[in-house]
Amino acid sequence: MVFILLIALSSFIILQVMTKWQVAKSSRLLPLQIATDNENLELRWTKWKTIIVSIVGVSATFFFLQAYLAGTGSDQGALFILLGTLLVCGILLLLIPYLFTAILHLALKPIRRVLGKEAYLACQQLMPQVRKNMPVVLSMIGLMVILTFGSSLMKTLQHNDLAYTESQYETAIKINNELNDPTITPAMIEEIEALPSVQYAYTQSNNAYIALQLGDEWLPENYTTIDIKKFMQLKKLPQIEEGNLQNGLVVTKGFAERYHLAVGDRVTMGTYDFTARQDMPTGELQIIGITDTPIHRADLIVDWSSFLTAQDHPIIEDIMVETSHPEQTLAELSFLEERWPALKLTDKATILAQSNEMFFQRWSLFVGVFVILIAATGLGVLQTLLHAIYTKRSDYAIQRLIGLSPNGLMKLILTQVLSFVLYGLTVGTFLGFVLTRMLGFIDDGSPMSYDFLTLGLTSLAFLGSTLIVFTLQGYWMSRQKLANEILEI
């Protein structure tokens, strides 16, 4: 409630300040000056705008440079990226109306050839109205920026949850040793694979500490223990033809390239001696294979038959079980929980269903808020444009008097209002993508997803409602008796 009240109070103060500033500005103008300003609605680039854009551009560059030096993932770097992103979006928001006017001016002749004189006339009259209707456009731009960022954030969270679940569940069923029970051994795999519904199973140990001597330095690392032969059968490791598994070591490609290692190289390994307070050598390992990706988040992999298992006593953390019938397999594996209460059986399908359910709960809250926001913004935009079109009845009456047909008037009105709506939707979506992508640099390694379906449906809803409302208004205005319209002028 405190946060909501602060937002309401801030909005009230901003609206009051803007209103009082406009009233004070208007009260100092003479009626002739007001009429002149109402006629001169062209966007003009002034010297102070050049100064502001230059200062803001330099400031944004400075912030991004500071973010790079401080590290994009740090708290300070994230703050600099946020400030730089907001400044860049502000510059784009200031420049885009001028770009829109320039593109519209260049497109006048092609529009006349392709769409006819009514569309040409509408676009010609549209250019002086860009500045006058900026509040309408800005409200749509703000909505699309928020919608793009929010929907992209939700979509990214959904994909990240899915990717995390896929990384944790390499098979249909996962057995987790929650209490790190040391009595669970790899021999359990034979008993599990003997079940009729199980296709195969394998174990993954916890990651244990190891020190490798490379030159004169000791490199602290973690290694994981697996059944290398089983992993080769399952195509999770390349075929290893040489070397003894008892003193063999498999490393990832990235690790090998980083330390210039190759198959056949021997490295001295050791453990930390608390008495001597340094790493001490305890044996030698030979690199027998290189794999593309880490296993269980470890760049170093050894077999259960390695001499390291007798030295470090690794504990089985996970048992992966592949099956085509998860429910049947879970029932068959229930004896494991009775024998080892530390084990927890879960299946990928259930975890994915729970993850999707949680996501859709969050998504429903997001959609509920945005439905209200979109409806309120849409009503405000349509009401403002309806008023703007209605106040131009005198201009439309004169145009009808000099030869504009009723259908031509409808086409003119629809072209004008659709141009503003398309402008707001396009610019808002573009700025939303820019904001989302630049803020994504805070966590550059994380993938980002965009919810094009939500953006597309929202845009179609805006365009559809605009088309319906202004078709009705245009039809009503174009069918009024011209004599009555002239008398009202």
Contacts in CASP RR format, 6 or more apart in sequence:
PFRMAT RR
TARGET T0000
AUTHOR 0000-0000-0000
METHOD contacts of the structure
MODEL  1
MVFILLIALSSFIILQVMTKWQVAKSSRLLPLQIATDNENLELRWTKWKT
IIVSIVGVSATFFFLQAYLAGTGSDQGALFILLGTLLVCGILLLLIPYLF
TAILHLALKPIRRVLGKEAYLACQQLMPQVRKNMPVVLSMIGLMVILTFG
SSLMKTLQHNDLAYTESQYETAIKINNELNDPTITPAMIEEIEALPSVQY
AYTQSNNAYIALQLGDEWLPENYTTIDIKKFMQLKKLPQIEEGNLQNGLV
VTKGFAERYHLAVGDRVTMGTYDFTARQDMPTGELQIIGITDTPIHRADL
IVDWSSFLTAQDHPIIEDIMVETSHPEQTLAELSFLEERWPALKLTDKAT
ILAQSNEMFFQRWSLFVGVFVILIAATGLGVLQTLLHAIYTKRSDYAIQR
LIGLSPNGLMKLILTQVLSFVLYGLTVGTFLGFVLTRMLGFIDDGSPMSY
DFLTLGLTSLAFLGSTLIVFTLQGYWMSRQKLANEILEI
26 34 0 8 1.000
29 37 0 8 1.000
41 128 0 8 1.000
41 129 0 8 1.000
41 130 0 8 1.000
41 131 0 8 1.000
41 132 0 8 1.000
42 127 0 8 1.000
42 128 0 8 1.000
42 131 0 8 1.000
43 97 0 8 1.000
43 98 0 8 1.000
43 101 0 8 1.000
43 130 0 8 1.000
43 131 0 8 1.000
45 98 0 8 1.000
49 94 0 8 1.000
52 94 0 8 1.000
53 91 0 8 1.000
53 94 0 8 1.000
53 95 0 8 1.000
56 87 0 8 1.000
56 90 0 8 1.000
56 91 0 8 1.000
57 87 0 8 1.000
57 88 0 8 1.000
57 91 0 8 1.000
59 84 0 8 1.000
59 87 0 8 1.000
60 83 0 8 1.000
60 84 0 8 1.000
60 87 0 8 1.000
60 88 0 8 1.000
60 91 0 8 1.000
63 80 0 8 1.000
63 81 0 8 1.000
63 83 0 8 1.000
63 84 0 8 1.000
63 87 0 8 1.000
64 80 0 8 1.000
64 81 0 8 1.000
64 84 0 8 1.000
66 76 0 8 1.000
66 77 0 8 1.000
66 80 0 8 1.000
67 76 0 8 1.000
67 77 0 8 1.000
67 78 0 8 1.000
67 80 0 8 1.000
67 81 0 8 1.000
67 84 0 8 1.000
67 441 0 8 1.000
70 76 0 8 1.000
70 77 0 8 1.000
70 80 0 8 1.000
71 77 0 8 1.000
72 78 0 8 1.000
72 81 0 8 1.000
72 441 0 8 1.000
72 442 0 8 1.000
72 443 0 8 1.000
72 444 0 8 1.000
73 442 0 8 1.000
73 443 0 8 1.000
73 444 0 8 1.000
77 442 0 8 1.000
78 442 0 8 1.000
81 438 0 8 1.000
81 439 0 8 1.000
81 441 0 8 1.000
81 442 0 8 1.000
82 439 0 8 1.000
82 442 0 8 1.000
84 438 0 8 1.000
85 434 0 8 1.000
85 435 0 8 1.000
85 438 0 8 1.000
85 439 0 8 1.000
88 434 0 8 1.000
88 438 0 8 1.000
89 145 0 8 1.000
89 431 0 8 1.000
89 432 0 8 1.000
89 434 0 8 1.000
89 435 0 8 1.000
92 430 0 8 1.000
92 431 0 8 1.000
92 434 0 8 1.000
93 141 0 8 1.000
93 427 0 8 1.000
93 431 0 8 1.000
96 427 0 8 1.000
97 130 0 8 1.000
97 131 0 8 1.000
97 134 0 8 1.000
100 130 0 8 1.000
100 423 0 8 1.000
100 427 0 8 1.000
101 127 0 8 1.000
101 130 0 8 1.000
104 123 0 8 1.000
104 126 0 8 1.000
104 127 0 8 1.000
104 419 0 8 1.000
105 127 0 8 1.000
107 123 0 8 1.000
108 120 0 8 1.000
108 123 0 8 1.000
108 124 0 8 1.000
111 119 0 8 1.000
111 120 0 8 1.000
111 123 0 8 1.000
112 119 0 8 1.000
112 120 0 8 1.000
115 415 0 8 1.000
118 404 0 8 1.000
118 408 0 8 1.000
118 409 0 8 1.000
118 411 0 8 1.000
118 412 0 8 1.000
118 415 0 8 1.000
119 411 0 8 1.000
119 412 0 8 1.000
119 415 0 8 1.000
121 399 0 8 1.000
121 404 0 8 1.000
121 412 0 8 1.000
122 411 0 8 1.000
122 412 0 8 1.000
122 413 0 8 1.000
122 415 0 8 1.000
122 416 0 8 1.000
122 419 0 8 1.000
123 415 0 8 1.000
123 419 0 8 1.000
125 412 0 8 1.000
125 416 0 8 1.000
126 415 0 8 1.000
126 416 0 8 1.000
126 419 0 8 1.000
126 420 0 8 1.000
129 388 0 8 1.000
129 416 0 8 1.000
132 388 0 8 1.000
133 384 0 8 1.000
133 385 0 8 1.000
133 388 0 8 1.000
133 420 0 8 1.000
135 384 0 8 1.000
136 381 0 8 1.000
136 384 0 8 1.000
136 385 0 8 1.000
136 388 0 8 1.000
136 420 0 8 1.000
137 420 0 8 1.000
137 423 0 8 1.000
137 424 0 8 1.000
137 427 0 8 1.000
139 377 0 8 1.000
139 380 0 8 1.000
139 381 0 8 1.000
140 377 0 8 1.000
140 381 0 8 1.000
140 421 0 8 1.000
140 424 0 8 1.000
140 425 0 8 1.000
140 428 0 8 1.000
140 462 0 8 1.000
141 424 0 8 1.000
141 427 0 8 1.000
141 428 0 8 1.000
141 431 0 8 1.000
142 428 0 8 1.000
143 373 0 8 1.000
143 374 0 8 1.000
143 377 0 8 1.000
143 428 0 8 1.000
144 424 0 8 1.000
144 425 0 8 1.000
144 427 0 8 1.000
144 428 0 8 1.000
144 429 0 8 1.000
144 431 0 8 1.000
144 432 0 8 1.000
144 455 0 8 1.000
144 458 0 8 1.000
145 428 0 8 1.000
145 431 0 8 1.000
145 432 0 8 1.000
145 435 0 8 1.000
146 373 0 8 1.000
147 370 0 8 1.000
147 374 0 8 1.000
147 454 0 8 1.000
147 455 0 8 1.000
147 458 0 8 1.000
148 428 0 8 1.000
148 429 0 8 1.000
148 431 0 8 1.000
148 432 0 8 1.000
148 433 0 8 1.000
148 435 0 8 1.000
148 436 0 8 1.000
148 450 0 8 1.000
148 455 0 8 1.000
149 432 0 8 1.000
149 435 0 8 1.000
149 436 0 8 1.000
149 439 0 8 1.000
150 366 0 8 1.000
151 366 0 8 1.000
151 450 0 8 1.000
151 451 0 8 1.000
151 454 0 8 1.000
151 455 0 8 1.000
152 436 0 8 1.000
152 448 0 8 1.000
152 449 0 8 1.000
152 450 0 8 1.000
152 451 0 8 1.000
153 436 0 8 1.000
154 359 0 8 1.000
154 362 0 8 1.000
154 363 0 8 1.000
154 366 0 8 1.000
154 451 0 8 1.000
155 449 0 8 1.000
155 450 0 8 1.000
155 451 0 8 1.000
156 446 0 8 1.000
156 447 0 8 1.000
156 448 0 8 1.000
156 449 0 8 1.000
157 359 0 8 1.000
157 362 0 8 1.000
158 359 0 8 1.000
158 449 0 8 1.000
159 447 0 8 1.000
159 449 0 8 1.000
160 446 0 8 1.000
160 447 0 8 1.000
161 355 0 8 1.000
161 359 0 8 1.000
162 352 0 8 1.000
162 355 0 8 1.000
163 447 0 8 1.000
165 348 0 8 1.000
165 351 0 8 1.000
165 352 0 8 1.000
165 355 0 8 1.000
168 174 0 8 1.000
168 351 0 8 1.000
169 320 0 8 1.000
169 348 0 8 1.000
169 351 0 8 1.000
170 320 0 8 1.000
171 201 0 8 1.000
171 320 0 8 1.000
171 321 0 8 1.000
171 322 0 8 1.000
171 323 0 8 1.000
171 348 0 8 1.000
172 321 0 8 1.000
172 322 0 8 1.000
172 323 0 8 1.000
172 324 0 8 1.000
172 326 0 8 1.000
172 329 0 8 1.000
172 347 0 8 1.000
172 348 0 8 1.000
172 349 0 8 1.000
173 320 0 8 1.000
173 321 0 8 1.000
173 322 0 8 1.000
173 323 0 8 1.000
173 326 0 8 1.000
173 329 0 8 1.000
173 330 0 8 1.000
173 333 0 8 1.000
173 345 0 8 1.000
173 346 0 8 1.000
173 347 0 8 1.000
173 348 0 8 1.000
174 318 0 8 1.000
174 319 0 8 1.000
174 320 0 8 1.000
174 321 0 8 1.000
174 345 0 8 1.000
174 346 0 8 1.000
174 347 0 8 1.000
174 348 0 8 1.000
175 318 0 8 1.000
175 319 0 8 1.000
175 320 0 8 1.000
175 321 0 8 1.000
175 333 0 8 1.000
175 336 0 8 1.000
175 343 0 8 1.000
175 344 0 8 1.000
175 345 0 8 1.000
176 317 0 8 1.000
176 318 0 8 1.000
176 343 0 8 1.000
176 344 0 8 1.000
176 346 0 8 1.000
177 184 0 8 1.000
177 315 0 8 1.000
177 316 0 8 1.000
177 317 0 8 1.000
177 318 0 8 1.000
177 319 0 8 1.000
177 340 0 8 1.000
177 342 0 8 1.000
177 343 0 8 1.000
178 342 0 8 1.000
178 343 0 8 1.000
178 344 0 8 1.000
179 342 0 8 1.000
180 206 0 8 1.000
180 315 0 8 1.000
180 317 0 8 1.000
180 342 0 8 1.000
181 315 0 8 1.000
181 340 0 8 1.000
181 342 0 8 1.000
181 343 0 8 1.000
182 313 0 8 1.000
182 315 0 8 1.000
183 340 0 8 1.000
184 315 0 8 1.000
184 316 0 8 1.000
184 340 0 8 1.000
184 342 0 8 1.000
184 343 0 8 1.000
185 316 0 8 1.000
186 203 0 8 1.000
186 227 0 8 1.000
186 304 0 8 1.000
186 316 0 8 1.000
188 203 0 8 1.000
188 319 0 8 1.000
188 336 0 8 1.000
189 201 0 8 1.000
189 202 0 8 1.000
189 203 0 8 1.000
189 227 0 8 1.000
189 230 0 8 1.000
189 319 0 8 1.000
192 198 0 8 1.000
192 201 0 8 1.000
192 319 0 8 1.000
192 321 0 8 1.000
192 333 0 8 1.000
192 336 0 8 1.000
193 200 0 8 1.000
193 201 0 8 1.000
195 329 0 8 1.000
195 332 0 8 1.000
195 333 0 8 1.000
196 332 0 8 1.000
197 323 0 8 1.000
197 324 0 8 1.000
197 325 0 8 1.000
197 328 0 8 1.000
197 329 0 8 1.000
197 332 0 8 1.000
198 321 0 8 1.000
198 322 0 8 1.000
198 323 0 8 1.000
198 329 0 8 1.000
198 332 0 8 1.000
199 322 0 8 1.000
199 323 0 8 1.000
199 324 0 8 1.000
200 230 0 8 1.000
200 234 0 8 1.000
200 321 0 8 1.000
200 322 0 8 1.000
201 319 0 8 1.000
201 320 0 8 1.000
201 321 0 8 1.000
201 322 0 8 1.000
202 226 0 8 1.000
202 227 0 8 1.000
202 230 0 8 1.000
202 231 0 8 1.000
202 234 0 8 1.000
202 319 0 8 1.000
202 320 0 8 1.000
203 226 0 8 1.000
203 227 0 8 1.000
203 304 0 8 1.000
203 316 0 8 1.000
203 318 0 8 1.000
203 319 0 8 1.000
203 320 0 8 1.000
204 224 0 8 1.000
204 226 0 8 1.000
204 295 0 8 1.000
204 296 0 8 1.000
204 316 0 8 1.000
204 317 0 8 1.000
204 318 0 8 1.000
204 319 0 8 1.000
204 320 0 8 1.000
205 224 0 8 1.000
205 225 0 8 1.000
205 226 0 8 1.000
205 296 0 8 1.000
205 314 0 8 1.000
205 315 0 8 1.000
205 316 0 8 1.000
205 317 0 8 1.000
206 224 0 8 1.000
206 314 0 8 1.000
206 315 0 8 1.000
206 316 0 8 1.000
206 317 0 8 1.000
207 222 0 8 1.000
207 223 0 8 1.000
207 224 0 8 1.000
207 296 0 8 1.000
207 297 0 8 1.000
207 298 0 8 1.000
208 222 0 8 1.000
208 223 0 8 1.000
208 224 0 8 1.000
208 225 0 8 1.000
208 308 0 8 1.000
208 312 0 8 1.000
208 314 0 8 1.000
209 220 0 8 1.000
209 221 0 8 1.000
209 222 0 8 1.000
209 271 0 8 1.000
209 272 0 8 1.000
209 312 0 8 1.000
210 220 0 8 1.000
210 221 0 8 1.000
210 222 0 8 1.000
210 223 0 8 1.000
210 269 0 8 1.000
210 270 0 8 1.000
210 271 0 8 1.000
210 300 0 8 1.000
210 308 0 8 1.000
211 218 0 8 1.000
211 219 0 8 1.000
211 220 0 8 1.000
211 221 0 8 1.000
211 269 0 8 1.000
211 270 0 8 1.000
211 271 0 8 1.000
211 272 0 8 1.000
211 279 0 8 1.000
212 218 0 8 1.000
212 219 0 8 1.000
212 221 0 8 1.000
212 267 0 8 1.000
212 268 0 8 1.000
212 269 0 8 1.000
212 270 0 8 1.000
212 285 0 8 1.000
212 300 0 8 1.000
213 219 0 8 1.000
213 267 0 8 1.000
213 268 0 8 1.000
213 269 0 8 1.000
213 270 0 8 1.000
213 279 0 8 1.000
213 281 0 8 1.000
214 259 0 8 1.000
214 267 0 8 1.000
218 270 0 8 1.000
218 278 0 8 1.000
218 279 0 8 1.000
219 259 0 8 1.000
220 279 0 8 1.000
221 299 0 8 1.000
221 300 0 8 1.000
222 297 0 8 1.000
222 298 0 8 1.000
222 300 0 8 1.000
223 249 0 8 1.000
223 298 0 8 1.000
223 300 0 8 1.000
223 301 0 8 1.000
223 302 0 8 1.000
223 308 0 8 1.000
224 295 0 8 1.000
224 296 0 8 1.000
224 297 0 8 1.000
224 298 0 8 1.000
224 300 0 8 1.000
224 301 0 8 1.000
224 302 0 8 1.000
224 314 0 8 1.000
225 301 0 8 1.000
225 302 0 8 1.000
225 303 0 8 1.000
225 304 0 8 1.000
225 306 0 8 1.000
225 308 0 8 1.000
225 309 0 8 1.000
225 314 0 8 1.000
226 295 0 8 1.000
226 296 0 8 1.000
226 301 0 8 1.000
226 302 0 8 1.000
226 303 0 8 1.000
226 304 0 8 1.000
227 303 0 8 1.000
227 304 0 8 1.000
228 237 0 8 1.000
228 240 0 8 1.000
228 245 0 8 1.000
228 250 0 8 1.000
228 301 0 8 1.000
228 303 0 8 1.000
229 245 0 8 1.000
229 303 0 8 1.000
231 237 0 8 1.000
231 295 0 8 1.000
232 238 0 8 1.000
232 239 0 8 1.000
232 240 0 8 1.000
236 295 0 8 1.000
237 250 0 8 1.000
237 291 0 8 1.000
237 295 0 8 1.000
237 301 0 8 1.000
238 289 0 8 1.000
238 290 0 8 1.000
238 291 0 8 1.000
240 250 0 8 1.000
240 288 0 8 1.000
240 289 0 8 1.000
242 263 0 8 1.000
242 264 0 8 1.000
242 288 0 8 1.000
243 264 0 8 1.000
243 286 0 8 1.000
243 288 0 8 1.000
244 286 0 8 1.000
244 288 0 8 1.000
245 288 0 8 1.000
245 303 0 8 1.000
245 305 0 8 1.000
245 306 0 8 1.000
246 303 0 8 1.000
246 305 0 8 1.000
246 306 0 8 1.000
246 307 0 8 1.000
247 284 0 8 1.000
247 285 0 8 1.000
247 286 0 8 1.000
247 306 0 8 1.000
247 307 0 8 1.000
248 285 0 8 1.000
248 286 0 8 1.000
248 287 0 8 1.000
248 288 0 8 1.000
248 302 0 8 1.000
248 303 0 8 1.000
248 306 0 8 1.000
249 267 0 8 1.000
249 285 0 8 1.000
249 286 0 8 1.000
249 287 0 8 1.000
249 288 0 8 1.000
249 289 0 8 1.000
249 300 0 8 1.000
249 301 0 8 1.000
249 302 0 8 1.000
250 287 0 8 1.000
250 288 0 8 1.000
250 289 0 8 1.000
250 290 0 8 1.000
250 291 0 8 1.000
250 300 0 8 1.000
250 301 0 8 1.000
250 302 0 8 1.000
251 261 0 8 1.000
251 287 0 8 1.000
251 289 0 8 1.000
251 290 0 8 1.000
251 291 0 8 1.000
251 299 0 8 1.000
251 300 0 8 1.000
251 301 0 8 1.000
252 290 0 8 1.000
252 291 0 8 1.000
252 292 0 8 1.000
252 293 0 8 1.000
252 294 0 8 1.000
252 299 0 8 1.000
253 290 0 8 1.000
253 291 0 8 1.000
253 292 0 8 1.000
254 299 0 8 1.000
255 261 0 8 1.000
255 299 0 8 1.000
255 300 0 8 1.000
256 262 0 8 1.000
256 287 0 8 1.000
256 290 0 8 1.000
261 267 0 8 1.000
261 287 0 8 1.000
262 287 0 8 1.000
262 290 0 8 1.000
263 287 0 8 1.000
263 288 0 8 1.000
263 289 0 8 1.000
263 290 0 8 1.000
264 286 0 8 1.000
264 287 0 8 1.000
264 288 0 8 1.000
265 286 0 8 1.000
265 287 0 8 1.000
266 284 0 8 1.000
266 285 0 8 1.000
266 286 0 8 1.000
266 287 0 8 1.000
267 284 0 8 1.000
267 285 0 8 1.000
267 287 0 8 1.000
268 281 0 8 1.000
268 283 0 8 1.000
268 284 0 8 1.000
269 281 0 8 1.000
269 282 0 8 1.000
269 283 0 8 1.000
269 284 0 8 1.000
269 285 0 8 1.000
269 308 0 8 1.000
270 279 0 8 1.000
270 280 0 8 1.000
270 281 0 8 1.000
270 282 0 8 1.000
270 283 0 8 1.000
271 279 0 8 1.000
271 280 0 8 1.000
271 282 0 8 1.000
271 311 0 8 1.000
272 278 0 8 1.000
272 279 0 8 1.000
272 280 0 8 1.000
273 279 0 8 1.000
273 280 0 8 1.000
282 311 0 8 1.000
285 302 0 8 1.000
291 301 0 8 1.000
295 301 0 8 1.000
296 317 0 8 1.000
296 318 0 8 1.000
302 308 0 8 1.000
302 309 0 8 1.000
308 314 0 8 1.000
321 329 0 8 1.000
321 333 0 8 1.000
323 329 0 8 1.000
326 347 0 8 1.000
326 348 0 8 1.000
326 349 0 8 1.000
327 347 0 8 1.000
330 345 0 8 1.000
330 347 0 8 1.000
333 345 0 8 1.000
334 345 0 8 1.000
336 343 0 8 1.000
336 345 0 8 1.000
337 343 0 8 1.000
337 344 0 8 1.000
337 345 0 8 1.000
374 458 0 8 1.000
374 461 0 8 1.000
378 462 0 8 1.000
378 465 0 8 1.000
381 421 0 8 1.000
381 462 0 8 1.000
382 465 0 8 1.000
382 466 0 8 1.000
382 469 0 8 1.000
385 417 0 8 1.000
385 420 0 8 1.000
385 466 0 8 1.000
385 470 0 8 1.000
386 469 0 8 1.000
386 470 0 8 1.000
386 473 0 8 1.000
389 413 0 8 1.000
389 416 0 8 1.000
389 417 0 8 1.000
389 470 0 8 1.000
389 473 0 8 1.000
389 474 0 8 1.000
389 477 0 8 1.000
390 473 0 8 1.000
390 477 0 8 1.000
393 477 0 8 1.000
393 485 0 8 1.000
393 488 0 8 1.000
394 485 0 8 1.000
394 488 0 8 1.000
394 489 0 8 1.000
396 404 0 8 1.000
396 409 0 8 1.000
396 412 0 8 1.000
396 413 0 8 1.000
396 477 0 8 1.000
396 485 0 8 1.000
397 482 0 8 1.000
397 485 0 8 1.000
397 486 0 8 1.000
397 488 0 8 1.000
397 489 0 8 1.000
398 489 0 8 1.000
399 409 0 8 1.000
399 412 0 8 1.000
400 406 0 8 1.000
400 409 0 8 1.000
400 478 0 8 1.000
400 482 0 8 1.000
400 485 0 8 1.000
401 482 0 8 1.000
401 486 0 8 1.000
404 412 0 8 1.000
406 478 0 8 1.000
406 479 0 8 1.000
407 478 0 8 1.000
408 478 0 8 1.000
409 474 0 8 1.000
409 477 0 8 1.000
409 478 0 8 1.000
410 471 0 8 1.000
410 474 0 8 1.000
410 475 0 8 1.000
410 478 0 8 1.000
413 470 0 8 1.000
413 473 0 8 1.000
413 474 0 8 1.000
413 477 0 8 1.000
414 467 0 8 1.000
414 470 0 8 1.000
414 471 0 8 1.000
414 474 0 8 1.000
417 466 0 8 1.000
417 470 0 8 1.000
418 463 0 8 1.000
418 466 0 8 1.000
418 467 0 8 1.000
418 470 0 8 1.000
421 462 0 8 1.000
421 463 0 8 1.000
421 466 0 8 1.000
422 463 0 8 1.000
425 459 0 8 1.000
425 462 0 8 1.000
425 463 0 8 1.000
429 455 0 8 1.000
429 459 0 8 1.000
433 450 0 8 1.000
436 448 0 8 1.000
436 450 0 8 1.000
437 448 0 8 1.000
440 446 0 8 1.000
440 448 0 8 1.000
END
